[in-house]
Amino acid sequence: MQFKSLKNIESSFRQLRLFGIVYLCVCT
């Protein structure tokens, strides 16, 4: 269960990072 939670956090972090990159591309 802990591993599943960790995987979920990793997935959300990757999605957040991708959104950040897209946001930076739109800003500049």
Protein Blocks (a to p, Z undefined) as FASTA:
>chain_A
ZZmmmmmmmmmmmmmmmmmmmmmmmmZZ
